[in-house]
Structure formats: structure tokens, C-alpha cells
Amino acid sequence: MQPLTSRAWQERLLDVYGAVLTDHQREACRLHLHEDWSFTELAEHFTCTRSGAHDLVRRALAQLEHFEDRLGHAAELDRRDRIEAGLRARLTTPAVGA
């Protein structure tokens, strides 16, 4: 299994720690990361400037990184996912000499 890309890592952080964000921050991150909305689209939706939308997402992602630095839950999930992928690969690979 490949390491998570930056975007995938941000999505993982949102999935793990999203509940600690405000509803406003969580919705902005969800739309930006999961729905691939641009900052212009976010600005229209939240009736703010494009830079305001960018700052909203940036601050929320910084909070998510802060929680990950302190708690490490997302990294632990990533580690477990890699182990599971390795075990699944071993189960589907025929044994040598069988």
C-alpha cells in the first residue's frame, strides 16, 4: 500500500478529527476535500471572500494537524491499514510449493 498523498492525508485527518471542528469549519473542509469545491465556490456558498474561504480551510486543517501531532490516531489507522493490506495480499497469494 502506498503512503497517503497530502490530499488523502488531509481527508483522513478530517475523518478522524472532524468532530472537534466547528460546524462551519467541518463543512468547508468537507466541501473542499471530499467534494473538490474550489475556494471561489466555497466563498459563494459561505458568502465571504475567496481569501476568507481559503483562510477558513487553512485554519481548520492546521487544527487537524495539531490534533494529529498530539494524539497520532490517523497515523495509527494508516499503520493498521498497511498491515491489513499486507495480510490480505498474503491470503490471496498462492503458497510456494502448494
Backbone atoms as SQL, in Angstrom:
CREATE TABLE atoms (id INTEGER PRIMARY KEY, chain TEXT, resi INTEGER, resn TEXT, atom TEXT, x REAL, y REAL, z REAL);
INSERT INTO atoms VALUES
  (1, 'A', 1, 'MET', 'N', 0.837, -1.184, 0.000),
  (2, 'A', 1, 'MET', 'CA', 0.000, 0.000, 0.000),
  (3, 'A', 1, 'MET', 'C', 0.877, 1.240, 0.000),
  (4, 'A', 2, 'GLN', 'N', 0.583, 2.192, -0.862),
  (5, 'A', 2, 'GLN', 'CA', 1.349, 3.427, -0.962),
  (6, 'A', 2, 'GLN', 'C', 1.040, 4.340, 0.222),
  (7, 'A', 3, 'PRO', 'N', 2.032, 5.179, 0.640),
  (8, 'A', 3, 'PRO', 'CA', 1.727, 6.155, 1.678),
  (9, 'A', 3, 'PRO', 'C', 0.652, 7.117, 1.165),
  (10, 'A', 4, 'LEU', 'N', -0.126, 7.647, 2.089),
  (11, 'A', 4, 'LEU', 'CA', -1.191, 8.561, 1.700),
  (12, 'A', 4, 'LEU', 'C', -0.627, 9.848, 1.115),
  (13, 'A', 5, 'THR', 'N', -1.276, 10.351, 0.063),
  (14, 'A', 5, 'THR', 'CA', -0.888, 11.638, -0.502),
  (15, 'A', 5, 'THR', 'C', -1.318, 12.731, 0.460),
  (16, 'A', 6, 'SER', 'N', -0.839, 13.918, 0.223),
  (17, 'A', 6, 'SER', 'CA', -1.192, 15.032, 1.090),
  (18, 'A', 6, 'SER', 'C', -2.707, 15.215, 1.151),
  (19, 'A', 7, 'ARG', 'N', -3.365, 15.166, 0.004),
  (20, 'A', 7, 'ARG', 'CA', -4.823, 15.339, -0.040),
  (21, 'A', 7, 'ARG', 'C', -5.512, 14.193, 0.701),
  (22, 'A', 8, 'ALA', 'N', -5.065, 12.978, 0.455),
  (23, 'A', 8, 'ALA', 'CA', -5.653, 11.824, 1.137),
  (24, 'A', 8, 'ALA', 'C', -5.395, 11.905, 2.641),
  (25, 'A', 9, 'TRP', 'N', -4.224, 12.410, 3.024),
  (26, 'A', 9, 'TRP', 'CA', -3.897, 12.553, 4.443),
  (27, 'A', 9, 'TRP', 'C', -4.819, 13.581, 5.088),
  (28, 'A', 10, 'GLN', 'N', -5.068, 14.694, 4.394),
  (29, 'A', 10, 'GLN', 'CA', -5.976, 15.715, 4.912),
  (30, 'A', 10, 'GLN', 'C', -7.383, 15.144, 5.069),
  (31, 'A', 11, 'GLU', 'N', -7.814, 14.336, 4.102),
  (32, 'A', 11, 'GLU', 'CA', -9.127, 13.698, 4.200),
  (33, 'A', 11, 'GLU', 'C', -9.176, 12.753, 5.390),
  (34, 'A', 12, 'ARG', 'N', -8.096, 12.009, 5.612),
  (35, 'A', 12, 'ARG', 'CA', -8.031, 11.096, 6.766),
  (36, 'A', 12, 'ARG', 'C', -8.127, 11.900, 8.060),
  (37, 'A', 13, 'LEU', 'N', -7.392, 13.011, 8.134),
  (38, 'A', 13, 'LEU', 'CA', -7.453, 13.842, 9.339),
  (39, 'A', 13, 'LEU', 'C', -8.859, 14.365, 9.574),
  (40, 'A', 14, 'LEU', 'N', -9.524, 14.783, 8.509),
  (41, 'A', 14, 'LEU', 'CA', -10.894, 15.277, 8.642),
  (42, 'A', 14, 'LEU', 'C', -11.815, 14.158, 9.131),
  (43, 'A', 15, 'ASP', 'N', -11.635, 12.964, 8.602),
  (44, 'A', 15, 'ASP', 'CA', -12.459, 11.834, 9.031),
  (45, 'A', 15, 'ASP', 'C', -12.228, 11.507, 10.513),
  (46, 'A', 16, 'VAL', 'N', -10.983, 11.570, 10.935),
  (47, 'A', 16, 'VAL', 'CA', -10.642, 11.185, 12.309),
  (48, 'A', 16, 'VAL', 'C', -10.994, 12.277, 13.313),
  (49, 'A', 17, 'TYR', 'N', -10.637, 13.530, 12.995),
  (50, 'A', 17, 'TYR', 'CA', -10.771, 14.612, 13.968),
  (51, 'A', 17, 'TYR', 'C', -11.833, 15.653, 13.610),
  (52, 'A', 18, 'GLY', 'N', -12.569, 15.436, 12.541),
  (53, 'A', 18, 'GLY', 'CA', -13.532, 16.436, 12.090),
  (54, 'A', 18, 'GLY', 'C', -14.533, 16.869, 13.146),
  (55, 'A', 19, 'ALA', 'N', -14.865, 15.988, 14.055),
  (56, 'A', 19, 'ALA', 'CA', -15.858, 16.306, 15.085),
  (57, 'A', 19, 'ALA', 'C', -15.405, 17.420, 16.017),
  (58, 'A', 20, 'VAL', 'N', -14.107, 17.671, 16.104),
  (59, 'A', 20, 'VAL', 'CA', -13.627, 18.725, 17.013),
  (60, 'A', 20, 'VAL', 'C', -13.675, 20.110, 16.359),
  (61, 'A', 21, 'LEU', 'N', -13.900, 20.156, 15.046),
  (62, 'A', 21, 'LEU', 'CA', -14.016, 21.438, 14.357),
  (63, 'A', 21, 'LEU', 'C', -15.414, 22.022, 14.565),
  (64, 'A', 22, 'THR', 'N', -15.536, 23.309, 14.311),
  (65, 'A', 22, 'THR', 'CA', -16.874, 23.905, 14.321),
  (66, 'A', 22, 'THR', 'C', -17.635, 23.367, 13.115),
  (67, 'A', 23, 'ASP', 'N', -18.935, 23.465, 13.145),
  (68, 'A', 23, 'ASP', 'CA', -19.748, 23.013, 12.008),
  (69, 'A', 23, 'ASP', 'C', -19.324, 23.727, 10.733),
  (70, 'A', 24, 'HIS', 'N', -19.047, 25.016, 10.855),
  (71, 'A', 24, 'HIS', 'CA', -18.636, 25.851, 9.722),
  (72, 'A', 24, 'HIS', 'C', -17.320, 25.344, 9.125),
  (73, 'A', 25, 'GLN', 'N', -16.339, 25.103, 9.972),
  (74, 'A', 25, 'GLN', 'CA', -15.034, 24.604, 9.521),
  (75, 'A', 25, 'GLN', 'C', -15.158, 23.212, 8.911),
  (76, 'A', 26, 'ARG', 'N', -15.912, 22.348, 9.583),
  (77, 'A', 26, 'ARG', 'CA', -16.066, 20.974, 9.101),
  (78, 'A', 26, 'ARG', 'C', -16.733, 20.951, 7.725),
  (79, 'A', 27, 'GLU', 'N', -17.776, 21.765, 7.545),
  (80, 'A', 27, 'GLU', 'CA', -18.466, 21.808, 6.261),
  (81, 'A', 27, 'GLU', 'C', -17.554, 22.358, 5.167),
  (82, 'A', 28, 'ALA', 'N', -16.794, 23.393, 5.464),
  (83, 'A', 28, 'ALA', 'CA', -15.872, 23.967, 4.483),
  (84, 'A', 28, 'ALA', 'C', -14.822, 22.936, 4.070),
  (85, 'A', 29, 'CYS', 'N', -14.259, 22.230, 5.030),
  (86, 'A', 29, 'CYS', 'CA', -13.254, 21.205, 4.717),
  (87, 'A', 29, 'CYS', 'C', -13.870, 20.051, 3.941),
  (88, 'A', 30, 'ARG', 'N', -15.054, 19.631, 4.347),
  (89, 'A', 30, 'ARG', 'CA', -15.720, 18.530, 3.650),
  (90, 'A', 30, 'ARG', 'C', -15.976, 18.891, 2.189),
  (91, 'A', 31, 'LEU', 'N', -16.495, 20.083, 1.961),
  (92, 'A', 31, 'LEU', 'CA', -16.777, 20.504, 0.585),
  (93, 'A', 31, 'LEU', 'C', -15.491, 20.632, -0.229),
  (94, 'A', 32, 'HIS', 'N', -14.453, 21.170, 0.401),
  (95, 'A', 32, 'HIS', 'CA', -13.191, 21.368, -0.311),
  (96, 'A', 32, 'HIS', 'C', -12.477, 20.042, -0.589),
  (97, 'A', 33, 'LEU', 'N', -12.400, 19.185, 0.420),
  (98, 'A', 33, 'LEU', 'CA', -11.643, 17.940, 0.279),
  (99, 'A', 33, 'LEU', 'C', -12.440, 16.817, -0.366),
  (100, 'A', 34, 'HIS', 'N', -13.645, 16.583, 0.120),
  (101, 'A', 34, 'HIS', 'CA', -14.432, 15.448, -0.375),
  (102, 'A', 34, 'HIS', 'C', -15.192, 15.770, -1.656),
  (103, 'A', 35, 'GLU', 'N', -15.701, 16.995, -1.768),
  (104, 'A', 35, 'GLU', 'CA', -16.497, 17.369, -2.942),
  (105, 'A', 35, 'GLU', 'C', -15.680, 18.137, -3.980),
  (106, 'A', 36, 'ASP', 'N', -14.416, 18.446, -3.648),
  (107, 'A', 36, 'ASP', 'CA', -13.490, 19.132, -4.552),
  (108, 'A', 36, 'ASP', 'C', -13.969, 20.520, -4.971),
  (109, 'A', 37, 'TRP', 'N', -14.599, 21.241, -4.051),
  (110, 'A', 37, 'TRP', 'CA', -15.024, 22.607, -4.332),
  (111, 'A', 37, 'TRP', 'C', -13.809, 23.527, -4.322),
  (112, 'A', 38, 'SER', 'N', -13.811, 24.490, -5.195),
  (113, 'A', 38, 'SER', 'CA', -12.751, 25.491, -5.225),
  (114, 'A', 38, 'SER', 'C', -12.999, 26.518, -4.113),
  (115, 'A', 39, 'PHE', 'N', -12.001, 27.347, -3.843),
  (116, 'A', 39, 'PHE', 'CA', -12.172, 28.396, -2.843),
  (117, 'A', 39, 'PHE', 'C', -13.189, 29.431, -3.317),
  (118, 'A', 40, 'THR', 'N', -13.287, 29.618, -4.604),
  (119, 'A', 40, 'THR', 'CA', -14.292, 30.537, -5.151),
  (120, 'A', 40, 'THR', 'C', -15.691, 30.005, -4.878),
  (121, 'A', 41, 'GLU', 'N', -15.891, 28.708, -5.098),
  (122, 'A', 41, 'GLU', 'CA', -17.200, 28.093, -4.819),
  (123, 'A', 41, 'GLU', 'C', -17.522, 28.145, -3.327),
  (124, 'A', 42, 'LEU', 'N', -16.517, 27.898, -2.501),
  (125, 'A', 42, 'LEU', 'CA', -16.723, 27.985, -1.057),
  (126, 'A', 42, 'LEU', 'C', -17.100, 29.401, -0.651),
  (127, 'A', 43, 'ALA', 'N', -16.423, 30.386, -1.224),
  (128, 'A', 43, 'ALA', 'CA', -16.704, 31.787, -0.906),
  (129, 'A', 43, 'ALA', 'C', -18.148, 32.141, -1.251),
  (130, 'A', 44, 'GLU', 'N', -18.623, 31.679, -2.393),
  (131, 'A', 44, 'GLU', 'CA', -20.008, 31.940, -2.780),
  (132, 'A', 44, 'GLU', 'C', -20.971, 31.255, -1.812),
  (133, 'A', 45, 'HIS', 'N', -20.668, 30.036, -1.450),
  (134, 'A', 45, 'HIS', 'CA', -21.540, 29.267, -0.561),
  (135, 'A', 45, 'HIS', 'C', -21.613, 29.895, 0.837),
  (136, 'A', 46, 'PHE', 'N', -20.477, 30.321, 1.352),
  (137, 'A', 46, 'PHE', 'CA', -20.409, 30.880, 2.705),
  (138, 'A', 46, 'PHE', 'C', -20.535, 32.407, 2.729),
  (139, 'A', 47, 'THR', 'N', -20.783, 32.986, 1.570),
  (140, 'A', 47, 'THR', 'CA', -20.891, 34.455, 1.412),
  (141, 'A', 47, 'THR', 'C', -19.743, 35.189, 2.105),
  (142, 'A', 48, 'CYS', 'N', -18.541, 34.848, 1.648),
  (143, 'A', 48, 'CYS', 'CA', -17.335, 35.520, 2.119),
  (144, 'A', 48, 'CYS', 'C', -16.413, 35.709, 0.917),
  (145, 'A', 49, 'THR', 'N', -15.249, 36.256, 1.152),
  (146, 'A', 49, 'THR', 'CA', -14.284, 36.423, 0.058),
  (147, 'A', 49, 'THR', 'C', -13.576, 35.103, -0.203),
  (148, 'A', 50, 'ARG', 'N', -12.921, 35.040, -1.348),
  (149, 'A', 50, 'ARG', 'CA', -12.147, 33.850, -1.683),
  (150, 'A', 50, 'ARG', 'C', -11.034, 33.638, -0.663),
  (151, 'A', 51, 'SER', 'N', -10.374, 34.729, -0.279),
  (152, 'A', 51, 'SER', 'CA', -9.301, 34.600, 0.718),
  (153, 'A', 51, 'SER', 'C', -9.871, 34.204, 2.081),
  (154, 'A', 52, 'GLY', 'N', -11.086, 34.640, 2.387),
  (155, 'A', 52, 'GLY', 'CA', -11.732, 34.225, 3.629),
  (156, 'A', 52, 'GLY', 'C', -12.000, 32.734, 3.638),
  (157, 'A', 53, 'ALA', 'N', -12.452, 32.203, 2.501),
  (158, 'A', 53, 'ALA', 'CA', -12.697, 30.767, 2.382),
  (159, 'A', 53, 'ALA', 'C', -11.385, 29.999, 2.509),
  (160, 'A', 54, 'HIS', 'N', -10.336, 30.510, 1.872),
  (161, 'A', 54, 'HIS', 'CA', -9.025, 29.876, 1.952),
  (162, 'A', 54, 'HIS', 'C', -8.534, 29.852, 3.398),
  (163, 'A', 55, 'ASP', 'N', -8.660, 30.966, 4.090),
  (164, 'A', 55, 'ASP', 'CA', -8.223, 31.044, 5.487),
  (165, 'A', 55, 'ASP', 'C', -9.018, 30.100, 6.377),
  (166, 'A', 56, 'LEU', 'N', -10.321, 29.987, 6.120),
  (167, 'A', 56, 'LEU', 'CA', -11.171, 29.094, 6.894),
  (168, 'A', 56, 'LEU', 'C', -10.686, 27.649, 6.779),
  (169, 'A', 57, 'VAL', 'N', -10.430, 27.214, 5.571),
  (170, 'A', 57, 'VAL', 'CA', -9.959, 25.846, 5.349),
  (171, 'A', 57, 'VAL', 'C', -8.549, 25.671, 5.908),
  (172, 'A', 58, 'ARG', 'N', -7.682, 26.637, 5.671),
  (173, 'A', 58, 'ARG', 'CA', -6.293, 26.551, 6.146),
  (174, 'A', 58, 'ARG', 'C', -6.238, 26.448, 7.667),
  (175, 'A', 59, 'ARG', 'N', -7.005, 27.283, 8.360),
  (176, 'A', 59, 'ARG', 'CA', -7.018, 27.242, 9.830),
  (177, 'A', 59, 'ARG', 'C', -7.581, 25.911, 10.341),
  (178, 'A', 60, 'ALA', 'N', -8.626, 25.414, 9.681),
  (179, 'A', 60, 'ALA', 'CA', -9.215, 24.140, 10.100),
  (180, 'A', 60, 'ALA', 'C', -8.220, 22.997, 9.904),
  (181, 'A', 61, 'LEU', 'N', -7.538, 22.990, 8.763),
  (182, 'A', 61, 'LEU', 'CA', -6.544, 21.939, 8.512),
  (183, 'A', 61, 'LEU', 'C', -5.385, 22.032, 9.501),
  (184, 'A', 62, 'ALA', 'N', -5.010, 23.251, 9.876),
  (185, 'A', 62, 'ALA', 'CA', -3.944, 23.432, 10.875),
  (186, 'A', 62, 'ALA', 'C', -4.386, 22.846, 12.221),
  (187, 'A', 63, 'GLN', 'N', -5.654, 23.034, 12.573),
  (188, 'A', 63, 'GLN', 'CA', -6.169, 22.447, 13.809),
  (189, 'A', 63, 'GLN', 'C', -6.138, 20.929, 13.747),
  (190, 'A', 64, 'LEU', 'N', -6.516, 20.365, 12.608),
  (191, 'A', 64, 'LEU', 'CA', -6.498, 18.916, 12.451),
  (192, 'A', 64, 'LEU', 'C', -5.077, 18.379, 12.589),
  (193, 'A', 65, 'GLU', 'N', -4.109, 19.066, 11.979),
  (194, 'A', 65, 'GLU', 'CA', -2.699, 18.661, 12.103),
  (195, 'A', 65, 'GLU', 'C', -2.240, 18.738, 13.557),
  (196, 'A', 66, 'HIS', 'N', -2.693, 19.775, 14.251),
  (197, 'A', 66, 'HIS', 'CA', -2.330, 19.934, 15.661),
  (198, 'A', 66, 'HIS', 'C', -2.834, 18.741, 16.486),
  (199, 'A', 67, 'PHE', 'N', -4.074, 18.348, 16.266),
  (200, 'A', 67, 'PHE', 'CA', -4.610, 17.195, 16.987),
  (201, 'A', 67, 'PHE', 'C', -3.845, 15.922, 16.634),
  (202, 'A', 68, 'GLU', 'N', -3.500, 15.774, 15.362),
  (203, 'A', 68, 'GLU', 'CA', -2.741, 14.585, 14.959),
  (204, 'A', 68, 'GLU', 'C', -1.364, 14.575, 15.612),
  (205, 'A', 69, 'ASP', 'N', -0.705, 15.730, 15.671),
  (206, 'A', 69, 'ASP', 'CA', 0.612, 15.811, 16.314),
  (207, 'A', 69, 'ASP', 'C', 0.523, 15.391, 17.784),
  (208, 'A', 70, 'ARG', 'N', -0.565, 15.755, 18.440),
  (209, 'A', 70, 'ARG', 'CA', -0.732, 15.451, 19.861),
  (210, 'A', 70, 'ARG', 'C', -1.196, 14.012, 20.111),
  (211, 'A', 71, 'LEU', 'N', -2.086, 13.509, 19.241),
  (212, 'A', 71, 'LEU', 'CA', -2.741, 12.233, 19.526),
  (213, 'A', 71, 'LEU', 'C', -2.287, 11.072, 18.643),
  (214, 'A', 72, 'GLY', 'N', -2.014, 11.328, 17.368),
  (215, 'A', 72, 'GLY', 'CA', -1.496, 10.304, 16.479),
  (216, 'A', 72, 'GLY', 'C', -2.483, 9.240, 16.025),
  (217, 'A', 73, 'HIS', 'N', -3.781, 9.504, 16.152),
  (218, 'A', 73, 'HIS', 'CA', -4.772, 8.493, 15.774),
  (219, 'A', 73, 'HIS', 'C', -4.770, 8.187, 14.279),
  (220, 'A', 74, 'ALA', 'N', -4.618, 9.194, 13.440),
  (221, 'A', 74, 'ALA', 'CA', -4.641, 8.973, 11.987),
  (222, 'A', 74, 'ALA', 'C', -3.428, 8.147, 11.551),
  (223, 'A', 75, 'ALA', 'N', -2.269, 8.418, 12.122),
  (224, 'A', 75, 'ALA', 'CA', -1.077, 7.639, 11.780),
  (225, 'A', 75, 'ALA', 'C', -1.248, 6.184, 12.199),
  (226, 'A', 76, 'GLU', 'N', -1.875, 5.975, 13.346),
  (227, 'A', 76, 'GLU', 'CA', -2.124, 4.606, 13.803),
  (228, 'A', 76, 'GLU', 'C', -3.085, 3.889, 12.859),
  (229, 'A', 77, 'LEU', 'N', -4.119, 4.576, 12.399),
  (230, 'A', 77, 'LEU', 'CA', -5.035, 3.974, 11.428),
  (231, 'A', 77, 'LEU', 'C', -4.319, 3.643, 10.123),
  (232, 'A', 78, 'ASP', 'N', -3.436, 4.535, 9.683),
  (233, 'A', 78, 'ASP', 'CA', -2.656, 4.294, 8.470),
  (234, 'A', 78, 'ASP', 'C', -1.767, 3.060, 8.635),
  (235, 'A', 79, 'ARG', 'N', -1.127, 2.932, 9.791),
  (236, 'A', 79, 'ARG', 'CA', -0.278, 1.773, 10.074),
  (237, 'A', 79, 'ARG', 'C', -1.101, 0.482, 10.033),
  (238, 'A', 80, 'ARG', 'N', -2.270, 0.523, 10.642),
  (239, 'A', 80, 'ARG', 'CA', -3.136, -0.663, 10.653),
  (240, 'A', 80, 'ARG', 'C', -3.632, -1.007, 9.250),
  (241, 'A', 81, 'ASP', 'N', -3.929, 0.027, 8.455),
  (242, 'A', 81, 'ASP', 'CA', -4.361, -0.212, 7.066),
  (243, 'A', 81, 'ASP', 'C', -3.267, -0.909, 6.268),
  (244, 'A', 82, 'ARG', 'N', -2.007, -0.498, 6.468),
  (245, 'A', 82, 'ARG', 'CA', -0.886, -1.117, 5.756),
  (246, 'A', 82, 'ARG', 'C', -0.716, -2.572, 6.180),
  (247, 'A', 83, 'ILE', 'N', -0.846, -2.840, 7.471),
  (248, 'A', 83, 'ILE', 'CA', -0.740, -4.215, 7.959),
  (249, 'A', 83, 'ILE', 'C', -1.859, -5.066, 7.372),
  (250, 'A', 84, 'GLU', 'N', -3.077, -4.534, 7.385),
  (251, 'A', 84, 'GLU', 'CA', -4.211, -5.277, 6.832),
  (252, 'A', 84, 'GLU', 'C', -4.009, -5.562, 5.350),
  (253, 'A', 85, 'ALA', 'N', -3.524, -4.574, 4.594),
  (254, 'A', 85, 'ALA', 'CA', -3.280, -4.773, 3.160),
  (255, 'A', 85, 'ALA', 'C', -2.234, -5.862, 2.944),
  (256, 'A', 86, 'GLY', 'N', -1.197, -5.872, 3.776),
  (257, 'A', 86, 'GLY', 'CA', -0.173, -6.907, 3.669),
  (258, 'A', 86, 'GLY', 'C', -0.719, -8.291, 3.970),
  (259, 'A', 87, 'LEU', 'N', -1.547, -8.373, 4.985),
  (260, 'A', 87, 'LEU', 'CA', -2.153, -9.666, 5.329),
  (261, 'A', 87, 'LEU', 'C', -3.097, -10.143, 4.232),
  (262, 'A', 88, 'ARG', 'N', -3.883, -9.223, 3.684),
  (263, 'A', 88, 'ARG', 'CA', -4.796, -9.598, 2.593),
  (264, 'A', 88, 'ARG', 'C', -4.008, -10.078, 1.373),
  (265, 'A', 89, 'ALA', 'N', -2.892, -9.412, 1.081),
  (266, 'A', 89, 'ALA', 'CA', -2.062, -9.819, -0.058),
  (267, 'A', 89, 'ALA', 'C', -1.509, -11.225, 0.173),
  (268, 'A', 90, 'ARG', 'N', -1.109, -11.517, 1.398),
  (269, 'A', 90, 'ARG', 'CA', -0.597, -12.858, 1.700),
  (270, 'A', 90, 'ARG', 'C', -1.678, -13.919, 1.580),
  (271, 'A', 91, 'LEU', 'N', -2.911, -13.563, 1.918),
  (272, 'A', 91, 'LEU', 'CA', -4.013, -14.517, 1.827),
  (273, 'A', 91, 'LEU', 'C', -4.379, -14.833, 0.383),
  (274, 'A', 92, 'THR', 'N', -4.205, -13.859, -0.515),
  (275, 'A', 92, 'THR', 'CA', -4.588, -14.065, -1.909),
  (276, 'A', 92, 'THR', 'C', -3.447, -14.589, -2.764),
  (277, 'A', 93, 'THR', 'N', -2.214, -14.577, -2.252),
  (278, 'A', 93, 'THR', 'CA', -1.067, -15.085, -2.980),
  (279, 'A', 93, 'THR', 'C', -0.935, -16.579, -2.704),
  (280, 'A', 94, 'PRO', 'N', -0.873, -17.395, -3.774),
  (281, 'A', 94, 'PRO', 'CA', -0.729, -18.832, -3.554),
  (282, 'A', 94, 'PRO', 'C', 0.606, -19.149, -2.879),
  (283, 'A', 95, 'ALA', 'N', 0.579, -20.119, -2.002),
  (284, 'A', 95, 'ALA', 'CA', 1.800, -20.523, -1.290),
  (285, 'A', 95, 'ALA', 'C', 2.757, -21.194, -2.251),
  (286, 'A', 96, 'VAL', 'N', 4.050, -20.961, -2.068),
  (287, 'A', 96, 'VAL', 'CA', 5.074, -21.575, -2.916),
  (288, 'A', 96, 'VAL', 'C', 5.137, -23.058, -2.580),
  (289, 'A', 97, 'GLY', 'N', 5.120, -23.894, -3.623),
  (290, 'A', 97, 'GLY', 'CA', 5.198, -25.319, -3.439),
  (291, 'A', 97, 'GLY', 'C', 3.857, -25.984, -3.144),
  (292, 'A', 98, 'ALA', 'N', 2.804, -25.205, -3.213),
  (293, 'A', 98, 'ALA', 'CA', 1.491, -25.789, -2.915),
  (294, 'A', 98, 'ALA', 'C', 0.870, -26.415, -4.135);
